[in-house]
Amino acid sequence: MNWDRILGNWEQLKGIVRQRWGRLTADYAGVVAGKRQHRLGKIQSAQGITTEADEKRLAEWLAREHKVDPIHK
């Protein structure tokens, strides 16, 4: 197991905690941020890539999705 996968698991845990804390305090921006952090952790742990590459891939994917989905333009 490489270090990037371990860090990915840690990011997933932090994201889950952030989501639950946001729900507890009614901080919905925190819930959204927690979901994003959890997704990034999943990508990182599954593929074993760095966080910078992770952020870049997620941004590219979101850009592609917004081009395809006319509602979110």
Stockholm file with secondary structure:
# STOCKHOLM 1.0

chainA/1-73         MNWDRILGNWEQLKGIVRQRWGRLTADYAGVVAGKRQHRLGKIQSAQGITTEADEKRLAEWLAREHKVDPIHK
#=GR chainA/1-73 SS CCHHHHHHHHHHHHHHHHHHHHHHHTCHHHHHHHHHHHHHHHHHHHHCCCHHHHHHHHHHHHHHHHHHCGGGC
#=GC SS_cons        CCHHHHHHHHHHHHHHHHHHHHHHHTCHHHHHHHHHHHHHHHHHHHHCCCHHHHHHHHHHHHHHHHHHCGGGC
//
